[in-house]
Amino acid sequence: MMKTNKKKMLGVMLASLISFGAATTALAAVTADSAQEIAKKWIPAGAVHVLTEDDVTAYEVTFFDNVAKIKYEIEIDKLTEKVTEVKTKLTNSHGSNTISLSRNDITEITLKEFPDAIIRKMRLASDDGYQVYEVKFTTDTMRGELEINPETGVILERKLKY
């Protein structure tokens, strides 16, 4: 009787491993190379591929534009082959200690980038000793966050989730 239970348990474990292997294979519909090609469509032509990280369900592909000094991170879902997140960071600029722009100015900057944005939250915050405007917004297709220099209006960081 004890041997029968062990055989059944072994059979269940083996079936689980086979199912897990099949699920893992299904998730591998996107390869690292194809993820890089998908991500390239979301960045400027001059950006150079830096790294592709393989997560369980997604690839995160990183590029860097040496001229504009912008880092791009694009996340691609392995199963759907769709971009699920886009992050950019201006690496040679920070916020400012001078606040020249009003909340209305920041709203205009946001709407210029994303005309259909609905701003959900805006605040002046301190980031590494510098002031930045943090803006959270939504559109019909995504949620977004921006960090904007309060003196120049330059977008320092953006995070878009689709």
C-alpha positions in Angstrom: 0.0 0.0 0.0 2.9 2.4 0.9 4.6 1.7 -2.5 1.4 2.5 -4.4 1.1 5.9 -2.7 4.8 6.6 -3.5 4.2 5.7 -7.2 1.1 7.9 -7.3 3.0 10.8 -5.7 5.9 10.3 -8.1 3.5 10.3 -11.1 1.9 13.5 -9.9 5.3 15.2 -9.5 6.4 14.0 -12.9 3.2 15.3 -14.5 3.7 18.7 -12.8 7.2 19.0 -14.1 6.1 18.2 -17.6 3.3 20.8 -17.4 5.8 23.4 -16.0 8.2 22.6 -18.9 5.4 23.1 -21.4 4.3 26.3 -19.8 7.9 27.6 -19.8 8.3 26.7 -23.5 5.0 28.6 -24.3 6.3 31.7 -22.5 9.5 31.6 -24.6 7.5 32.8 -27.7 9.7 35.9 -27.7 13.5 35.4 -27.8 16.1 37.9 -26.5 16.9 38.9 -30.1 13.2 39.4 -31.1 12.6 41.4 -27.9 15.5 43.7 -28.9 13.9 44.2 -32.4 10.5 45.0 -30.8 12.1 47.5 -28.4 14.0 49.2 -31.2 10.7 50.5 -32.6 10.2 52.5 -29.4 13.6 54.4 -29.3 15.5 56.8 -31.5 17.7 55.3 -34.2 20.9 56.5 -32.6 20.4 54.7 -29.3 22.8 51.7 -28.8 21.8 48.4 -27.2 23.3 47.9 -23.8 21.7 44.9 -22.2 18.8 42.5 -22.4 17.6 41.0 -19.1 15.6 37.8 -19.2 12.9 37.7 -16.5 10.4 34.8 -16.1 7.6 36.5 -18.0 9.3 39.4 -19.8 12.5 40.8 -21.3 13.8 44.2 -20.3 15.9 45.7 -23.1 18.1 48.7 -22.3 19.5 51.2 -24.8 21.5 54.3 -24.4 21.6 57.4 -26.6 25.1 58.9 -26.2 24.2 62.2 -27.9 21.0 63.0 -25.9 22.3 61.2 -22.8 19.1 59.3 -22.4 18.8 55.7 -21.0 15.8 53.7 -22.4 14.4 50.6 -20.7 11.7 48.7 -22.7 9.8 45.8 -21.2 8.4 43.2 -23.6 5.9 40.5 -22.4 7.2 37.1 -23.5 3.8 35.6 -24.1 2.0 38.5 -25.9 5.1 40.0 -27.6 3.8 43.5 -26.5 5.6 46.3 -24.9 4.3 46.6 -21.3 6.5 49.4 -20.0 8.8 52.1 -21.3 11.1 54.1 -19.0 13.5 56.9 -20.0 16.0 58.8 -17.9 18.0 61.8 -18.8 21.4 61.0 -17.3 23.2 64.3 -17.5 20.5 66.5 -15.9 18.8 66.8 -12.6 16.1 68.9 -11.1 16.7 72.5 -10.0 16.9 74.6 -6.9 15.1 77.4 -8.8 11.4 77.0 -9.5 10.4 79.1 -12.5 7.5 77.1 -13.9 4.0 77.0 -12.5 1.7 74.0 -12.2 0.0 75.3 -15.4 3.3 75.3 -17.3 3.9 71.7 -16.2 0.3 70.8 -17.3 1.1 72.3 -20.7 4.4 70.3 -21.0 2.6 67.1 -20.1 -0.3 67.7 -22.6 2.2 68.6 -25.3 3.8 65.1 -24.9 0.5 63.3 -24.2 -2.4 65.3 -25.6 -5.1 62.9 -24.3 -3.6 62.8 -20.8 -5.7 63.2 -17.7 -3.5 64.4 -14.9 -4.2 62.5 -11.7 -1.6 64.0 -9.4 1.1 66.7 -9.6 3.5 67.7 -6.8 6.7 69.5 -6.3 9.2 67.1 -4.7 12.8 66.9 -3.7 14.9 64.4 -5.5 18.6 64.1 -4.5 18.5 67.6 -3.2 17.0 69.1 -6.3 13.3 70.1 -6.9 11.3 68.3 -9.5 7.7 68.2 -10.5 6.2 64.7 -10.4 3.2 64.2 -12.6 1.0 61.1 -12.7 -1.5 60.8 -15.5 -3.5 58.3 -17.5 -4.6 58.0 -21.1 -6.9 55.5 -22.7 -4.0 53.2 -23.3 -1.6 53.7 -20.4 -0.6 55.1 -17.0 2.3 57.5 -16.9 4.7 59.3 -14.6 6.9 62.2 -15.4 9.6 64.0 -13.5 10.1 67.5 -14.9 12.7 70.1 -14.1 10.9 73.1 -12.5 13.2 75.6 -14.0 13.7 74.4 -17.6 10.7 72.2 -18.2 12.9 69.4 -19.4 11.5 65.9 -18.8 14.1 64.1 -16.7 12.3 60.8 -16.4 9.3 59.1 -17.7 7.6 55.8 -16.9 4.8 54.5 -19.1 2.9 51.3 -18.4 0.7 49.8 -21.1 
